[in-house]
Amino acid sequence: MSGRAVRLRIALTMAGFAMVLLGLGLRATQLTLVDGQYLRSKARQQQTRMLATQPRRGRILDRTGETLGLTRESVDVFVRPRDLMAGEGDLAQLASLLDLPVDVVQRRVGSKSPFVYLKRRVSPARWARIRRLGIGGVGIENTRERVYPLGPLAGHVVGFTGIDGQGLEGIERQFDQDLRGEPDVLHVVERDGRGRRWLLGGEWEPLSRVGARVELTIDAGIQYVAETELERAVVEFGAKAGTAIVMDPRSGEILAMANAPRFDPNLFASSSPSHWRNRAITDVYEPGSTFKAILAAAGLRAGAVFPEEIIDCEGGAFRVGRRTIHDHRHYDLLSFNDIIAHSSNIGCAKVGARIGSEGLAAAFADFGFRRKTGIRLPGEVSSMIRPASSWRPIDLATASFGQGIAVSPLQLINAFSGIANGGEMMRPYIVRRVIAGDGQVVLESAPTSLGRVIEPDIAAAVTDMLVRVVEEGTGKQSQVPGFVVAGKTGTSQKIDPIGGGYHKTDRIASFVGFVPARDPALTILVVVDTPTRGSTYGGVVAAPVFRRIADRVLRRVGVFPRQDPLLERPRRATPAGLLPATFQPNPNQSESGRATFGAPTLAGAAFGQVTPRFLGMSMRRALVLAQKRGWSVRVEGSGYVVSQNPPAGAPLPDKGPETVLALNFATDR
């Protein structure tokens, strides 16, 4: 190759390098001067991050100041697999300190990711032990964790938070924004090429602003009693689940809200989500015979019945349309007091027919069964009661004794508390105060009246009936030594979701009542879902739970047995306003399908020997009743009683041949 060709190649090469250098210079100038600000911003976004410290959630306390939920300092332990320097023995010790299986730790440290969490929410004391192992590539991020010092106690009420500190259930969820506070310290974190994080700007600083403090009406001691006694019954009777609520009927405060099975909010992930559900507010069930107390209040309020009135319970079977209603025993003639005490479905169905669909539905609404209580807990549901306009006669009959409708446990105990409180309904509440981190009161609850649903004399009459349930009827096992208890048992069939209709064996056993009956301090409800061992009756399964809870709790709230128990047991005469003097025919309302009668006219006579209501009875039944009372009867006509003298409710002398009862019969049905 000639010298000229060599020189030409060198010149071309130098020109090429010059062009490359010129292009690089121009590119560098563009990146520096034209795009420099944009690129610096992008680089900073990729390499650094503003990291907010997790705020310190406020505490959750019971009414006595016992801590139910708090936040403590914690660390998240991570590993950078590329930098790991550890032997098999070190990994085994690390796994032991983290309470993790060795194979899990080995899998995580073997990840191809540059950054892997080994375990989150580790105590600083445990991290100090891990750090002494000297394992390279293992580090921590400072954080905080939510802790529930009393474990499963009130877990369904308190709830829990997720790994990011967000409230997921219970009070934690309902008051999440108040509890979590707001972070006011931000830290700049820089990442290197391997994804390692470096904290810029000093040490980790605690937040100065904490979340609000939530104070509950729950009493941890009462809650413990309710939970342990409920769980004892669920285990003893092999039940599916259970609910117990303790309430102060005078204020509406919830003192305990228990569910079984329980779960530990510290370990919520290890429990089934079905166990997290607060059944006291999220579930509805057919209340069964416990609802007869509401019927009694509605019947007395409407003047459709009076306590000592005799009602024919048809020997235990009564047809309504094409359906037949049965009693658990073959009752014949019972007073309304005895109908409630012995839980006669037929007697209640007859009283319900007198009240009528619209009247009974209105009473349900007044007692709070058409709306949520507003308890300030997430997931509350309302009742399932169809509009009265769609009720058939059988629907009215079954609603009268608590079938064909569904209510929540909280709704039912609140209605009973209204009776216990002399007819005045109080709004139930479970949160007393919410106090912000700076001391400002965000929310404060106080006893709130929802209005009077029944007059005090009617509430007293219903209370007397419920006392008889406990002392003479189906609720004997709820008796608390030294106290008079008023309450009602319930045993309701469960809906069969597969075959339709009611399940042949599955039942819900319940009891709800208040104590002391004359001056109530506690209303207690117990519901046991699907007992499978032994009895399924509310008087056997749920009533003893009521007794044990009441016996242990009354003294805690400062209520002790009277020196003379008889002072607690006055036999109250039937209130004057509840005695009907006569019934007037009403063609628009039917009690039994045989005859129609309207509401009674109220009289002011004091209670004594009163004339039963014979209207609508067959001649045979009327004569049998009169014969049992030892009365002489003057009969006119045949068929069914259409008028009587003396009228129903009128005072009569003692039984004997001088007592003459005139009954007029007619065949017109």
SULJO-V625619 format. One record per residue. N is the residue number from 0. NEAR is the number of other C-alpha atoms within 12 Angstrom. Layout:
N,NEAR
N,NEAR
This chain:
0,8
1,8
2,9
3,10
4,11
5,12
6,13
7,14
8,15
9,14
10,14
11,14
12,14
13,15
14,14
15,14
16,15
17,15
18,14
19,15
20,15
21,15
22,14
23,15
24,16
25,16
26,16
27,16
28,15
29,16
30,16
31,16
32,15
33,14
34,15
35,16
36,14
37,15
38,16
39,17
40,14
41,14
42,16
43,18
44,16
45,17
46,22
47,24
48,22
49,21
50,24
51,22
52,34
53,37
54,38
55,39
56,43
57,40
58,38
59,47
60,35
61,34
62,26
63,18
64,21
65,25
66,28
67,41
68,42
69,34
70,34
71,27
72,29
73,29
74,30
75,28
76,35
77,35
78,38
79,30
80,30
81,23
82,24
83,26
84,20
85,25
86,16
87,17
88,15
89,24
90,34
91,23
92,25
93,38
94,27
95,20
96,27
97,32
98,20
99,21
100,19
101,22
102,17
103,21
104,32
105,26
106,20
107,29
108,36
109,23
110,20
111,15
112,19
113,25
114,29
115,31
116,28
117,37
118,32
119,30
120,32
121,33
122,28
123,24
124,16
125,24
126,31
127,20
128,18
129,30
130,22
131,16
132,24
133,20
134,28
135,23
136,27
137,36
138,32
139,32
140,32
141,30
142,32
143,31
144,33
145,42
146,38
147,32
148,24
149,25
150,26
151,34
152,38
153,50
154,44
155,43
156,53
157,54
158,42
159,44
160,35
161,24
162,23
163,21
164,32
165,28
166,28
167,30
168,29
169,36
170,43
171,42
172,26
173,30
174,40
175,34
176,26
177,34
178,38
179,39
180,30
181,25
182,21
183,19
184,23
185,23
186,26
187,23
188,27
189,23
190,22
191,18
192,14
193,18
194,22
195,27
196,26
197,25
198,25
199,17
200,15
201,12
202,15
203,23
204,22
205,23
206,25
207,18
208,25
209,31
210,36
211,35
212,42
213,44
214,36
215,42
216,41
217,41
218,38
219,37
220,30
221,39
222,40
223,31
224,34
225,43
226,38
227,31
228,38
229,45
230,33
231,28
232,44
233,36
234,24
235,25
236,30
237,24
238,31
239,28
240,37
241,47
242,52
243,54
244,57
245,53
246,53
247,43
248,41
249,31
250,32
251,44
252,36
253,43
254,44
255,47
256,51
257,50
258,48
259,41
260,38
261,38
262,34
263,31
264,37
265,29
266,23
267,29
268,18
269,13
270,18
271,15
272,20
273,21
274,26
275,35
276,35
277,40
278,38
279,43
280,38
281,30
282,29
283,33
284,43
285,37
286,49
287,41
288,50
289,53
290,50
291,51
292,53
293,54
294,52
295,52
296,52
297,44
298,43
299,46
300,37
301,34
302,34
303,39
304,48
305,48
306,46
307,35
308,41
309,34
310,41
311,40
312,36
313,30
314,23
315,24
316,23
317,30
318,25
319,25
320,16
321,10
322,15
323,19
324,32
325,26
326,26
327,20
328,18
329,22
330,26
331,26
332,32
333,31
334,31
335,45
336,37
337,38
338,47
339,50
340,40
341,39
342,50
343,48
344,50
345,46
346,49
347,53
348,49
349,45
350,52
351,45
352,44
353,42
354,38
355,37
356,34
357,24
358,31
359,44
360,33
361,26
362,34
363,39
364,28
365,29
366,41
367,38
368,35
369,27
370,24
371,30
372,38
373,24
374,35
375,29
376,35
377,30
378,28
379,27
380,29
381,29
382,32
383,26
384,33
385,23
386,22
387,23
388,17
389,14
390,23
391,22
392,31
393,29
394,31
395,41
396,42
397,41
398,45
399,49
400,45
401,39
402,36
403,31
404,36
405,32
406,42
407,38
408,48
409,53
410,47
411,53
412,53
413,52
414,52
415,55
416,52
417,47
418,49
419,52
420,43
421,31
422,35
423,32
424,37
425,39
426,37
427,44
428,35
429,43
430,38
431,34
432,29
433,33
434,29
435,28
436,26
437,16
438,17
439,15
440,18
441,23
442,21
443,21
444,25
445,19
446,23
447,20
448,22
449,23
450,18
451,26
452,35
453,33
454,27
455,26
456,27
457,41
458,39
459,36
460,44
461,49
462,48
463,43
464,47
465,53
466,44
467,35
468,42
469,40
470,29
471,26
472,27
473,40
474,44
475,33
476,30
477,45
478,38
479,35
480,24
481,25
482,36
483,40
484,47
485,56
486,59
487,58
488,52
489,48
490,45
491,39
492,32
493,31
494,24
495,14
496,11
497,9
498,10
499,10
500,14
501,19
502,17
503,15
504,19
505,27
506,35
507,45
508,48
509,51
510,55
511,59
512,59
513,50
514,49
515,40
516,41
517,32
518,27
519,35
520,36
521,50
522,49
523,55
524,56
525,59
526,59
527,55
528,44
529,36
530,34
531,24
532,20
533,17
534,24
535,34
536,37
537,44
538,41
539,33
540,45
541,51
542,46
543,38
544,47
545,51
546,44
547,28
548,46
549,46
550,33
551,26
552,34
553,34
554,20
555,20
556,21
557,12
558,20
559,24
560,22
561,15
562,11
563,13
564,17
565,14
566,17
567,26
568,23
569,16
570,17
571,21
572,22
573,34
574,29
575,24
576,29
577,39
578,41
579,38
580,34
581,34
582,35
583,25
584,23
585,17
586,16
587,17
588,27
589,30
590,39
591,34
592,25
593,26
594,31
595,28
596,35
597,28
598,36
599,33
600,25
601,27
602,24
603,18
604,21
605,22
606,26
607,21
608,24
609,32
610,39
611,42
612,43
613,40
614,45
615,37
616,39
617,30
618,27
619,20
620,25
621,40
622,28
623,20
624,27
625,31
626,19
627,16
628,27
629,19
630,26
631,22
632,28
633,21
634,25
635,20
636,18
637,22
638,26
639,31
640,35
641,35
642,32
643,34
644,30
645,28
646,31
647,37
648,39
649,32
650,27
651,26
652,19
653,16
654,20
655,17
656,15
657,14
658,24
659,24
660,35
661,27
662,35
663,29
664,29
665,23
666,18
667,16
668,21
